[in-house]
Amino acid sequence: MVPRAVPAATLPLLPAFLFALLVPALLVLPACSEPLRPVPRKQMSNPPIRPGEFARAEGTRFMIGDAPFRFVGANTAMIHGDRAREGAADLFQALARDKIGVIRVWAAGEAEDDGRAWHRAYAFRVGPEAWVETTYEHLDHLLAEARRWNIRVIVTLVNRWGDYGGLPQYARWIGLEPHRRHLLSAELSAVLSSERARDLYRDHVERLVTRVNTISGVAYRDDPTIFAWELANELSAQSCEADAALYDWTRTMARFVRGLDAVHLIGAGHIGYKTELSRESWRQVTALPEIGFADVHAYPQNVPGAVNVEGLGAWLDDRAHLSVGVLDKPLVIGEIGFPRDDSRFVPRAEWFTAALDRAELDGVSGVMVWIYRSWDDRRDPHGVWAEGPLADESEPVRIALRGTAARWAEAGAEVRNDTVRGAAPDDRLYPMGLEHLRPWPEGEWSDAGAGAMRLSIETSAFAEGCALGDGPAWLVYAADMGRTGAPEELVFVDLGSAPEDGPADLGIDVIIDETHVGTWNGPGRYEALDERALEVAFAADRTTHWIRFESRVDAGRAHLGRMITEVPPGPSPDGTPAPPGVVTLRARWAAPVSP
């Protein structure tokens, strides 16, 4: 069932705060009331989008009609914010000039119905039951404009992150208040598994897929302008439980979309992988029969081994091998960006050229740059502008994209890289690493007496790794020690709430920056290695260090799983805070210090 809409005609009957929220949204689409003007033939750069000619996958290629289809694409900022909406028409002209064949648009934006006026600049939904019709009308206009310029559109249905609401807002709507701006692993699992959250998502999806465009009169599900429905932006799992929930959610929602729309491609929206665990998760999700193509996102500054052209090439090789060579599906690099404020990736045009050339050799079917923007005074590190003070800086990037797009338009994807063609199914063409989260250290140090300091960390701050086969289960956390150098003594007092009468030995090894420093067997039973291990572990000249707990012992594996798979408790019924599971460590340096 689709919840009620909020048409403009009923706005005066709404509560005052919603009226104030939604009426200004009518003003952000001046172009919607204007007739669509024909595009001069000399500005056309893409083949025409004809009725009934939908993009489809045949093996490792995309096809449209009888012709293979390969594209250079772009993520675009056209939905969220007044300037983004006002500048959409000019942005389409820039995209067409650069021969961009496919753009990616987020048809997502979830807000509380708390009356904040800025929500009008992005929300599709205000509260779980009310819809911002003018935002849907803006999407109508974008699709009509895209059709006019012969540019196809990937429509993304929800954001995994907290930007513009996303799954964290779905969590609030089902009564789960996130601990951070983005969902923890256990919280993500709870949202993906929640039938209420699934129903809320299905309401939005059904409203989009079955919508009739108010500009063109064409139903979305009948519009070949739409290249694909993408279930979410950057889904991933960092726990055993979340991995299972992600797989089931993707399969369920892909089947739901397919039940509404028999022809459009469906993308999972999985961010990709860095480890053996996340690689297997990505492979299983992408292999679902309802998922029409493979998709990964590429930001080399976040991948230590890919900050040079050779490393980036190997990274792309492995994704192409798994997608094209093993899964027999087209591969789209759904986002790729090189920061303009990082000297390692300047000039950006050379990096984009290198990535596109390698993608061409690897048989990649689409590469989508992050991100084309209208100028709004925000100097986005990844921005590409056709106007404003940074347009000249962006021009070499646009020239690089334009040249590749023209070449790709002449032929479909084909693997010509011998490394990829010759790889066996189980080969890894790029080394898998440890699962490292973005370091968000939590907890505060306190005085533990005798010159020692104590740090207590909620177990919700850790990321979980599943055991693959006979491998260890593990948790990882970025701890801010507050100073450089090794402590004279480091004791892990507690690792969650283990029962005193539990198994004799949990066998949980403590590893700091890849160095084993001790083993925790239960409450009060931490066995530290010698001081030399601490000196090696803390040799790096930095204050934040990765702490990893892992165990091959069944009891230890089970304990690590309990530490992370439950959502941290909220207040108890009488209103007093419930004590969360904690990891407590005590450190003593040569002289009393306050980290």
C-alpha positions as CSV (number, residue, x, y, z in Angstrom):
1,M,0.0,0.0,0.0
2,V,1.2,3.5,-0.9
3,P,0.7,6.1,1.9
4,R,-1.1,9.3,1.3
5,A,0.4,12.0,-0.9
6,V,0.7,15.7,-0.2
7,P,-0.4,17.4,-3.4
8,A,0.0,21.1,-3.7
9,A,-3.7,21.6,-3.8
10,T,-4.1,20.4,-0.3
11,L,-1.3,22.4,1.3
12,P,-3.6,25.0,2.9
13,L,-5.3,22.1,4.8
14,L,-2.0,20.9,6.3
15,P,-0.7,21.7,9.8
16,A,1.0,25.1,9.8
17,F,4.5,23.7,10.0
18,L,4.1,21.4,7.0
19,F,2.5,24.3,5.0
20,A,5.6,26.4,5.8
21,L,7.8,23.4,4.9
22,L,6.3,22.6,1.5
23,V,5.0,25.8,-0.1
24,P,8.6,27.1,-0.7
25,A,9.3,23.9,-2.6
26,L,7.0,25.1,-5.3
27,L,9.4,27.8,-6.1
28,V,12.5,25.7,-6.8
29,L,11.4,24.4,-10.2
30,P,11.0,27.4,-12.4
31,A,11.7,25.3,-15.5
32,C,8.9,22.9,-14.8
33,S,6.3,25.3,-15.9
34,E,8.1,26.0,-19.2
35,P,7.6,23.9,-22.3
36,L,10.6,21.7,-23.2
37,R,12.5,23.3,-26.1
38,P,13.9,21.2,-28.9
39,V,17.7,20.6,-28.6
40,P,19.6,21.9,-31.6
41,R,20.8,18.9,-33.7
42,K,24.5,20.1,-33.5
43,Q,24.3,19.8,-29.7
44,M,23.2,16.2,-29.8
45,S,26.0,13.8,-28.8
46,N,24.2,10.6,-27.8
47,P,22.0,8.2,-29.8
48,P,18.3,8.9,-29.5
49,I,16.3,7.2,-26.8
50,R,13.4,5.5,-28.7
51,P,10.2,4.2,-27.2
52,G,10.5,0.6,-26.0
53,E,14.3,0.5,-26.3
54,F,15.4,-0.3,-22.8
55,A,18.9,-1.0,-21.6
56,R,19.5,-4.7,-21.0
57,A,22.4,-7.0,-20.1
58,E,23.5,-9.8,-22.4
59,G,26.4,-11.6,-20.8
60,T,29.1,-9.1,-19.9
61,R,27.8,-6.3,-22.2
62,F,24.9,-3.8,-22.1
63,M,22.7,-3.7,-25.2
64,I,20.1,-1.2,-26.4
65,G,18.1,-2.5,-29.4
66,D,20.6,-4.4,-31.5
67,A,23.6,-2.4,-30.6
68,P,26.1,-2.8,-27.7
69,F,26.1,0.1,-25.2
70,R,29.1,1.3,-23.3
71,F,29.2,4.7,-21.5
72,V,31.1,7.3,-19.6
73,G,28.7,8.6,-17.1
74,A,28.4,11.0,-14.2
75,N,27.0,11.4,-10.8
76,T,25.0,14.6,-10.6
77,A,23.8,17.0,-7.9
78,M,20.4,18.0,-9.2
79,I,18.0,17.1,-6.4
80,H,19.2,18.3,-3.0
81,G,19.2,22.0,-2.6
82,D,17.8,25.1,-4.4
83,R,20.9,25.8,-6.4
84,A,21.2,22.2,-7.5
85,R,17.6,22.4,-8.9
86,E,17.9,25.8,-10.4
87,G,21.1,24.8,-12.3
88,A,19.8,21.5,-13.6
89,A,19.0,22.8,-17.1
90,D,22.5,24.2,-17.6
91,L,24.1,21.1,-16.2
92,F,22.3,19.0,-18.7
93,Q,23.9,21.1,-21.5
94,A,27.4,20.5,-20.0
95,L,26.7,16.8,-19.7
96,A,25.6,16.5,-23.3
97,R,28.6,18.5,-24.5
98,D,30.9,16.0,-22.6
99,K,29.0,13.1,-24.3
100,I,27.9,11.7,-20.9
101,G,25.6,8.8,-21.7
102,V,24.2,7.9,-18.3
103,I,23.8,10.0,-15.1
104,R,23.1,8.9,-11.6
105,V,20.4,10.7,-9.6
106,W,19.3,10.0,-6.0
107,A,15.5,9.8,-5.7
108,A,15.9,9.7,-2.0
109,G,15.5,12.2,0.8
110,E,13.8,11.4,4.1
111,A,13.1,14.0,6.8
112,E,11.4,14.3,10.1
113,D,8.1,16.3,10.1
114,D,9.6,18.9,12.5
115,G,9.0,21.9,10.3
116,R,12.6,22.8,9.5
117,A,12.4,24.8,6.3
118,W,15.6,23.5,4.7
119,H,14.0,20.1,4.4
120,R,12.1,21.4,1.4
121,A,15.3,21.5,-0.5
122,Y,15.7,17.7,-0.7
123,A,12.9,15.7,0.9
124,F,10.8,13.2,-1.0
125,R,9.2,12.3,2.3
126,V,8.4,14.2,5.5
127,G,7.8,11.7,8.2
128,P,6.8,8.1,7.3
129,E,3.3,9.0,6.0
130,A,3.6,12.3,4.0
131,W,5.1,12.9,0.6
132,V,6.5,16.1,-0.9
133,E,4.9,16.0,-4.3
134,T,6.9,18.9,-5.6
135,T,10.1,16.9,-5.2
136,Y,8.6,14.1,-7.3
137,E,7.6,16.7,-9.9
138,H,11.2,17.9,-10.0
139,L,12.3,14.4,-10.7
140,D,9.7,14.3,-13.5
141,H,11.3,17.3,-15.0
142,L,14.8,15.8,-14.7
143,L,13.7,12.7,-16.5
144,A,12.0,14.7,-19.3
145,E,15.1,16.8,-19.7
146,A,17.3,13.7,-19.8
147,R,15.2,12.3,-22.5
148,R,15.4,15.6,-24.4
149,W,19.2,15.3,-24.3
150,N,19.3,11.5,-24.9
151,I,20.9,10.9,-21.5
152,R,19.8,7.8,-19.6
153,V,19.4,7.8,-15.8
154,I,20.2,5.4,-12.9
155,V,17.7,6.2,-10.2
156,T,19.0,5.5,-6.7
157,L,16.2,4.6,-4.2
158,V,17.8,5.2,-0.8
159,N,21.1,6.2,0.8
160,R,22.8,3.8,3.2
161,W,24.4,6.8,5.0
162,G,22.8,9.6,6.9
163,D,23.1,12.3,4.2
164,Y,19.6,13.5,3.4
165,G,18.0,11.1,5.9
166,G,18.8,7.7,4.5
167,L,18.6,4.4,6.3
168,P,19.4,6.2,9.6
169,Q,16.1,8.0,9.2
170,Y,14.3,4.7,8.5
171,A,15.9,3.5,11.8
172,R,14.3,6.4,13.7
173,W,10.9,5.7,12.1
174,I,11.0,2.2,13.5
175,G,12.0,3.4,16.9
176,L,15.7,2.8,16.8
177,E,17.8,5.9,17.5
178,P,21.2,5.6,15.8
179,H,24.3,6.1,18.0
180,R,26.0,8.0,15.3
181,R,25.1,9.9,12.1
182,H,25.6,6.7,10.2
183,L,24.4,3.3,11.2
184,L,26.5,0.9,13.2
185,S,26.7,-2.7,11.9
186,A,24.1,-4.0,14.3
187,E,21.8,-1.1,13.6
188,L,22.1,-1.6,9.9
189,S,21.2,-5.3,10.4
190,A,18.2,-4.3,12.5
191,V,16.9,-1.9,9.8
192,L,17.4,-4.2,6.9
193,S,15.7,-7.0,8.8
194,S,12.8,-4.9,10.1
195,E,9.5,-5.6,8.3
196,R,8.3,-2.1,9.2
197,A,11.4,-0.5,7.6
198,R,10.9,-2.8,4.6
199,D,7.3,-1.7,4.2
200,L,8.4,2.0,4.4
201,Y,11.0,1.4,1.7
202,R,8.5,-0.4,-0.5
203,D,6.0,2.4,-0.2
204,H,8.6,4.8,-1.7
205,V,9.7,2.4,-4.4
206,E,6.1,1.6,-5.5
207,R,5.3,5.3,-5.6
208,L,8.3,5.9,-7.9
209,V,8.2,2.9,-10.2
210,T,4.4,3.2,-10.9
211,R,4.4,7.0,-11.1
212,V,3.3,8.7,-14.3
213,N,5.6,11.6,-15.3
214,T,3.6,14.8,-15.1
215,I,5.8,16.4,-17.9
216,S,6.0,13.6,-20.4
217,G,2.9,11.6,-19.5
218,V,5.0,8.4,-19.5
219,A,4.9,6.0,-16.6
220,Y,8.4,5.6,-15.0
221,R,8.3,1.8,-15.5
222,D,7.6,2.4,-19.3
223,D,10.3,5.0,-19.7
224,P,13.5,3.9,-21.5
225,T,15.2,7.1,-20.2
226,I,15.6,5.2,-16.9
227,F,18.7,3.0,-17.4
228,A,18.3,1.1,-14.1
229,W,16.8,1.2,-10.6
230,E,19.5,1.1,-8.0
231,L,18.2,-0.3,-4.7
232,A,20.5,1.7,-2.5
233,N,23.6,3.8,-2.4
234,E,26.7,2.1,-1.0
235,L,25.3,-0.8,0.9
236,S,27.8,-3.0,2.6
237,A,28.0,-5.3,5.6
238,Q,30.6,-5.3,8.4
239,S,29.2,-8.1,10.5
240,C,28.0,-11.7,10.0
241,E,24.5,-10.7,11.0
242,A,24.4,-7.6,8.7
243,D,25.9,-9.7,5.8
244,A,23.0,-12.1,6.0
245,A,20.5,-9.3,6.4
246,L,21.9,-7.4,3.4
247,Y,21.7,-10.5,1.2
248,D,18.1,-11.2,2.2
249,W,17.1,-7.5,1.9
250,T,18.6,-7.2,-1.6
251,R,17.0,-10.3,-2.9
252,T,13.6,-9.4,-1.4
253,M,13.6,-5.8,-2.7
254,A,15.0,-6.7,-6.1
255,R,12.1,-9.2,-6.5
256,F,9.7,-6.5,-5.3
257,V,10.9,-4.1,-8.0
258,R,10.8,-6.8,-10.6
259,G,7.2,-7.4,-9.7
260,L,6.4,-3.8,-10.5
261,D,8.6,-3.4,-13.5
262,A,9.4,-6.2,-15.8
263,V,11.9,-4.5,-18.1
264,H,14.4,-2.1,-16.4
265,L,17.7,-3.3,-15.1
266,I,18.2,-3.5,-11.3
267,G,21.4,-2.7,-9.5
268,A,22.2,-3.7,-6.0
269,G,24.1,-0.5,-5.0
270,H,26.7,-2.5,-3.0
271,I,29.8,-0.3,-2.5
272,G,32.3,-3.0,-3.3
273,Y,34.9,-4.8,-1.2
274,K,38.3,-4.5,0.4
275,T,38.6,-7.8,2.3
276,E,37.9,-11.5,1.7
277,L,34.8,-11.1,3.9
278,S,33.4,-8.2,2.0
279,R,34.5,-9.7,-1.3
280,E,32.4,-12.8,-0.7
281,S,29.4,-10.6,0.5
282,W,29.6,-8.5,-2.7
283,R,29.9,-11.6,-4.9
284,Q,26.8,-13.3,-3.4
285,V,24.7,-10.1,-3.7
286,T,25.8,-9.4,-7.2
287,A,25.2,-13.0,-8.3
288,L,21.5,-12.7,-7.5
289,P,19.6,-13.4,-10.8
290,E,17.5,-10.2,-10.3
291,I,20.6,-8.0,-10.2
292,G,21.5,-7.1,-13.8
293,F,25.0,-5.8,-13.4
294,A,28.0,-5.5,-11.0
295,D,28.8,-2.2,-9.4
296,V,31.7,-0.9,-7.3
297,H,32.8,2.6,-6.1
298,A,36.4,3.7,-6.4
299,Y,38.1,6.3,-4.3
300,P,41.9,5.5,-4.5
301,Q,42.8,7.9,-1.6
302,N,41.0,5.4,0.7
303,V,42.9,2.4,-0.7
304,P,46.5,2.5,0.4
305,G,47.7,0.3,-2.4
306,A,45.9,2.3,-5.1
307,V,47.5,5.7,-4.7
308,N,49.6,5.0,-7.8
309,V,48.6,4.2,-11.4
310,E,49.8,0.6,-11.2
311,G,48.0,-0.1,-7.9
312,L,44.8,1.4,-9.2
313,G,45.1,-0.7,-12.3
314,A,45.4,-3.9,-10.3
315,W,42.5,-2.8,-8.2
316,L,40.3,-2.4,-11.3
317,D,41.6,-5.7,-12.7
318,D,40.3,-7.7,-9.7
319,R,36.9,-6.1,-9.9
320,A,36.7,-6.8,-13.6
321,H,37.9,-10.3,-13.2
322,L,35.2,-11.1,-10.6
323,S,32.4,-9.4,-12.4
324,V,33.1,-10.2,-16.1
325,G,35.2,-13.3,-15.7
326,V,33.4,-15.1,-12.8
327,L,29.9,-13.7,-12.6
328,D,29.5,-13.1,-16.3
329,K,27.9,-9.7,-15.8
330,P,28.6,-6.1,-17.0
331,L,30.6,-4.0,-14.6
332,V,29.9,-0.4,-13.8
333,I,32.2,1.8,-11.7
334,G,29.3,3.6,-10.2
335,E,31.4,6.3,-8.6
336,I,35.1,7.2,-9.2
337,G,36.7,10.3,-7.9
338,F,40.1,11.9,-7.4
339,P,40.3,14.8,-4.9
340,R,41.5,18.1,-6.3
341,D,42.9,19.1,-2.9
342,D,45.2,16.0,-2.6
343,S,48.6,16.6,-4.4
344,R,48.9,12.9,-5.1
345,F,46.0,13.1,-7.5
346,V,46.8,16.3,-9.3
347,P,46.4,16.8,-12.2
348,R,43.1,15.0,-12.0
349,A,42.7,14.6,-15.7
350,E,45.7,12.3,-15.9
351,W,44.2,10.1,-13.2
352,F,40.8,9.9,-14.9
353,T,42.6,9.1,-18.2
354,A,44.6,6.3,-16.6
355,A,41.5,4.9,-14.9
356,L,39.4,5.0,-18.1
357,D,42.1,3.5,-20.2
358,R,42.5,0.5,-17.7
359,A,38.7,0.2,-17.6
360,E,38.6,-0.1,-21.3
361,L,41.2,-2.8,-21.3
362,D,39.4,-4.7,-18.6
363,G,36.1,-4.7,-20.4
364,V,34.3,-2.4,-18.0
365,S,30.9,-1.3,-19.4
366,G,30.5,2.0,-17.6
367,V,32.5,4.5,-15.5
368,M,30.7,7.3,-13.7
369,V,32.7,10.3,-12.4
370,W,31.9,11.8,-9.0
371,I,30.5,14.5,-9.3
372,Y,29.1,17.2,-11.8
373,R,27.7,20.2,-9.9
374,S,26.2,23.6,-10.5
375,W,28.4,26.3,-9.0
376,D,27.2,27.1,-5.4
377,D,30.4,28.3,-3.7
378,R,31.1,24.9,-2.2
379,R,34.5,23.8,-3.3
380,D,33.8,20.1,-3.3
381,P,37.1,18.2,-3.5
382,H,35.6,16.0,-6.1
383,G,33.5,18.6,-8.0
384,V,33.4,19.0,-11.7
385,W,32.0,22.3,-12.9
386,A,31.1,23.8,-16.2
387,E,30.6,27.3,-14.7
388,G,32.0,29.4,-11.9
389,P,35.6,30.1,-10.7
390,L,36.7,26.4,-11.0
391,A,35.4,25.8,-14.5
392,D,38.8,26.3,-16.0
393,E,40.3,23.8,-13.5
394,S,37.6,21.3,-14.4
395,E,38.0,21.6,-18.2
396,P,40.9,19.1,-18.6
397,V,38.9,16.5,-16.7
398,R,35.9,17.2,-19.0
399,I,38.1,16.9,-22.1
400,A,39.4,13.5,-20.9
401,L,35.9,12.2,-20.2
402,R,34.7,13.6,-23.6
403,G,37.4,11.9,-25.5
404,T,36.8,8.5,-23.9
405,A,33.1,8.8,-24.3
406,A,33.4,9.4,-28.0
407,R,35.6,6.3,-28.4
408,W,33.4,4.1,-26.3
409,A,30.3,5.0,-28.3
410,E,31.7,3.1,-31.2
411,A,32.0,-0.3,-29.7
412,G,30.8,-2.4,-26.7
413,A,32.9,-3.6,-23.8
414,E,35.5,-6.3,-24.5
415,V,38.2,-7.6,-22.2
416,R,41.6,-7.1,-23.8
417,N,43.7,-7.3,-20.7
418,D,45.6,-10.6,-20.7
419,T,45.9,-10.5,-16.9
420,V,42.1,-10.5,-16.5
421,R,41.5,-12.9,-19.4
422,G,43.9,-15.4,-18.1
423,A,42.9,-15.4,-14.4
424,A,41.4,-18.5,-12.8
425,P,38.1,-18.1,-10.9
426,D,39.7,-18.2,-7.5
427,D,42.6,-15.8,-8.4
428,R,43.0,-12.5,-6.6
429,L,44.5,-9.8,-8.8
430,Y,44.7,-7.3,-6.0
431,P,45.6,-8.2,-2.4
432,M,42.7,-8.3,0.1
433,G,43.4,-6.4,3.4
434,L,42.0,-6.1,6.9
435,E,38.7,-4.4,7.4
436,H,39.6,-0.9,8.5
437,L,36.8,1.5,9.4
438,R,37.2,5.2,9.1
439,P,38.7,6.0,12.6
440,W,36.1,7.4,14.8
441,P,37.7,6.9,18.2
442,E,35.2,6.9,21.1
443,G,35.4,7.0,24.9
444,E,37.3,9.2,27.3
445,W,40.4,8.4,29.3
446,S,40.1,8.6,33.1
447,D,42.6,8.3,35.9
448,A,43.0,4.7,37.1
449,G,45.5,5.6,39.9
450,A,49.2,4.7,40.2
451,G,50.0,6.7,37.1
452,A,47.7,4.6,34.9
453,M,44.9,5.7,32.7
454,R,41.7,3.8,31.9
455,L,39.7,3.8,28.6
456,S,36.2,2.3,28.4
457,I,34.7,1.8,24.9
458,E,31.2,0.7,24.0
459,T,31.3,-2.5,22.0
460,S,29.1,-0.7,19.5
461,A,32.1,1.2,18.4
462,F,33.8,-2.0,17.0
463,A,33.4,-3.5,13.5
464,E,32.9,-7.2,13.2
465,G,34.5,-9.6,10.9
466,C,32.9,-13.0,10.2
467,A,34.9,-16.2,10.3
468,L,35.3,-17.6,6.8
469,G,35.5,-21.4,7.0
470,D,38.0,-22.2,9.8
471,G,39.3,-18.7,10.0
472,P,39.1,-16.5,13.1
473,A,36.2,-14.2,14.1
474,W,37.4,-10.7,14.8
475,L,36.5,-7.2,15.9
476,V,38.5,-4.1,15.0
477,Y,38.6,-0.6,16.5
478,A,40.6,2.6,16.0
479,A,41.8,3.7,19.5
480,D,43.1,7.2,20.2
481,M,45.9,6.7,22.7
482,G,46.3,10.5,23.1
483,R,50.0,10.4,22.7
484,T,52.8,8.6,20.7
485,G,55.1,6.0,22.0
486,A,54.5,2.6,23.8
487,P,53.1,2.3,27.3
488,E,55.1,0.4,29.8
489,E,52.1,-1.6,30.6
490,L,48.9,-2.3,28.7
491,V,46.1,-4.5,30.3
492,F,42.8,-5.3,28.7
493,V,40.6,-5.6,31.8
494,D,37.2,-6.4,30.1
495,L,36.1,-7.4,26.7
496,G,32.4,-7.0,26.8
497,S,30.4,-8.7,29.5
498,A,31.6,-12.3,29.7
499,P,30.1,-14.4,32.5
500,E,32.4,-15.3,35.4
501,D,31.4,-19.0,35.1
502,G,31.9,-19.1,31.3
503,P,34.3,-21.3,29.4
504,A,37.7,-21.9,30.8
505,D,39.6,-20.2,27.9
506,L,38.1,-17.8,25.3
507,G,41.4,-17.5,23.6
508,I,40.9,-14.0,22.2
509,D,44.2,-12.6,20.9
510,V,44.8,-8.8,21.1
511,I,46.6,-7.4,18.1
512,I,47.7,-3.8,17.7
513,D,48.7,-2.6,14.3
514,E,49.3,-6.2,13.2
515,T,51.4,-7.1,16.3
516,H,50.1,-9.6,18.8
517,V,50.4,-8.1,22.3
518,G,48.4,-10.5,24.5
519,T,45.5,-12.9,25.0
520,W,42.3,-12.4,26.9
521,N,40.8,-15.6,28.3
522,G,38.0,-14.1,30.4
523,P,37.3,-11.6,33.2
524,G,40.5,-10.8,35.0
525,R,42.6,-13.2,32.9
526,Y,44.6,-11.1,30.4
527,E,48.0,-12.5,29.5
528,A,50.3,-9.9,28.1
529,L,53.3,-10.7,26.0
530,D,56.7,-9.1,26.9
531,E,57.4,-5.3,26.7
532,R,59.1,-5.8,23.3
533,A,55.7,-6.6,21.7
534,L,54.4,-3.2,22.9
535,E,57.4,-1.4,21.5
536,V,56.9,-3.0,18.1
537,A,53.1,-2.4,18.2
538,F,53.5,1.3,19.0
539,A,56.5,2.0,16.9
540,A,54.5,4.1,14.4
541,D,54.7,7.8,15.2
542,R,50.9,8.4,15.5
543,T,48.3,8.6,18.3
544,T,45.6,6.4,16.7
545,H,46.2,2.7,16.5
546,W,44.1,-0.2,15.3
547,I,43.2,-2.7,18.0
548,R,42.0,-6.1,16.7
549,F,40.5,-8.9,18.7
550,E,40.4,-12.3,17.1
551,S,39.8,-15.9,18.1
552,R,39.9,-19.3,16.5
553,V,38.4,-20.9,19.7
554,D,34.7,-21.6,19.4
555,A,33.9,-20.0,22.7
556,G,35.9,-16.9,21.8
557,R,34.3,-16.7,18.4
558,A,30.9,-16.8,20.0
559,H,31.8,-14.2,22.6
560,L,33.0,-11.8,19.9
561,G,29.8,-12.3,18.0
562,R,27.7,-11.5,21.1
563,M,29.7,-8.3,21.6
564,I,28.6,-6.8,18.4
565,T,25.5,-8.4,17.0
566,E,23.0,-6.9,19.4
567,V,22.0,-3.3,19.1
568,P,23.3,-1.3,22.1
569,P,20.5,-1.0,24.6
570,G,18.7,2.2,25.2
571,P,17.2,3.5,28.4
572,S,15.5,1.0,30.7
573,P,11.7,1.2,31.3
574,D,12.2,3.4,34.4
575,G,14.3,5.9,32.3
576,T,17.7,5.1,33.7
577,P,20.5,4.4,31.2
578,A,21.1,0.7,30.6
579,P,24.8,-0.3,30.9
580,P,26.2,-1.1,27.5
581,G,28.8,-3.8,26.9
582,V,32.2,-2.2,27.2
583,V,35.8,-2.9,26.4
584,T,38.1,-1.5,29.1
585,L,41.8,-1.2,28.9
586,R,44.4,0.3,31.3
587,A,47.6,1.8,30.2
588,R,50.6,3.1,32.1
589,W,53.4,5.1,30.6
590,A,56.9,5.9,32.0
591,A,55.6,9.1,33.6
592,P,52.0,9.9,34.6
593,V,50.3,11.5,31.6
594,S,46.8,12.4,30.6
595,P,46.1,11.0,27.1
